[in-house]
Amino acid sequence: MRYIVTLFWSFVLGQVVGYIGGALTSGGYDFTLTTIISLVAGVVVILLGALELLEKKPHHIHKSQMRVGRSLILFMYFDNIISLSINFLEWKS
């Protein structure tokens, strides 16, 4: 279930970032490309969470709560980088 939630929020947040990023750079908004990038970023976040690359575990937070928070932070980081690079490439051409 947490994978479905992660993919859902990656889709929603990706669309928001893609739309705002396109508006800020005077570029176009492509729903299909933004969806693909968002879902790929979501899968990357899920894989990183599954591999548990970030092993810092606070003692007062349950493990499942920590994974969800870490997944959202990683998704937002990767999605912003990808969206900005795509907008930059569209701006250059």
C-alpha positions as CSV (number, residue, x, y, z in Angstrom):
1,M,0.0,0.0,0.0
2,R,2.8,2.4,0.8
3,Y,4.2,2.0,-2.8
4,I,0.8,3.0,-4.2
5,V,0.7,6.0,-2.0
6,T,4.3,7.0,-2.9
7,L,3.5,6.7,-6.6
8,F,0.3,8.7,-6.2
9,W,2.0,11.5,-4.4
10,S,4.9,11.4,-6.9
11,F,2.4,11.8,-9.7
12,V,0.5,14.7,-7.9
13,L,3.7,16.6,-6.8
14,G,5.3,16.0,-10.1
15,Q,2.4,17.6,-12.0
16,V,2.5,20.6,-9.7
17,V,6.3,21.0,-10.0
18,G,6.1,20.5,-13.8
19,Y,3.3,23.1,-14.2
20,I,4.9,25.7,-12.0
21,G,8.4,25.1,-13.5
22,G,7.0,25.5,-17.0
23,A,5.3,28.7,-16.1
24,L,8.3,30.1,-14.4
25,T,10.6,29.4,-17.3
26,S,8.0,30.4,-19.9
27,G,8.2,26.9,-21.3
28,G,5.4,24.5,-22.2
29,Y,3.7,22.1,-19.9
30,D,3.7,18.5,-21.2
31,F,1.4,16.3,-19.2
32,T,2.8,13.0,-20.6
33,L,6.5,13.8,-20.1
34,T,5.8,15.2,-16.6
35,T,3.9,12.0,-15.7
36,I,6.7,9.7,-16.9
37,I,9.3,11.7,-15.1
38,S,7.3,11.8,-11.9
39,L,6.6,8.1,-11.9
40,V,10.2,7.2,-12.7
41,A,11.3,9.5,-9.8
42,G,8.8,7.7,-7.6
43,V,10.1,4.3,-8.5
44,V,13.7,5.5,-7.8
45,V,12.6,6.7,-4.4
46,I,10.8,3.4,-3.7
47,L,14.0,1.5,-4.7
48,L,16.2,3.7,-2.5
49,G,13.8,3.2,0.4
50,A,13.9,-0.6,-0.2
51,L,17.7,-0.6,-0.2
52,E,17.7,1.5,3.0
53,L,20.6,3.6,1.9
54,L,19.9,6.1,4.7
55,E,20.3,4.0,7.8
56,K,19.9,6.7,10.5
57,K,17.0,5.5,12.7
58,P,15.7,7.8,15.4
59,H,14.5,5.7,18.4
60,H,11.2,7.5,18.9
61,I,9.9,7.1,15.3
62,H,8.4,3.9,13.9
63,K,10.3,2.4,11.0
64,S,7.4,2.7,8.6
65,Q,6.9,6.4,9.4
66,M,10.5,7.1,8.7
67,R,10.4,5.4,5.3
68,V,7.4,7.5,4.2
69,G,9.0,10.8,5.2
70,R,12.4,9.8,3.7
71,S,10.6,8.7,0.5
72,L,8.8,12.0,0.1
73,I,12.0,14.1,0.7
74,L,13.9,12.0,-1.9
75,F,11.1,12.2,-4.4
76,M,10.9,16.0,-4.1
77,Y,14.7,16.3,-4.5
78,F,14.9,14.1,-7.6
79,D,11.7,15.5,-9.2
80,N,12.9,19.1,-8.8
81,I,16.3,18.3,-10.4
82,I,14.7,16.4,-13.3
83,S,12.1,19.1,-13.9
84,L,14.5,21.9,-13.8
85,S,16.9,20.2,-16.2
86,I,14.1,19.5,-18.7
87,N,12.9,23.1,-18.5
88,F,16.4,24.3,-19.0
89,L,16.9,22.1,-22.0
90,E,13.6,23.3,-23.5
91,W,14.6,26.9,-22.8
92,K,18.0,26.4,-24.6
93,S,16.4,25.1,-27.7
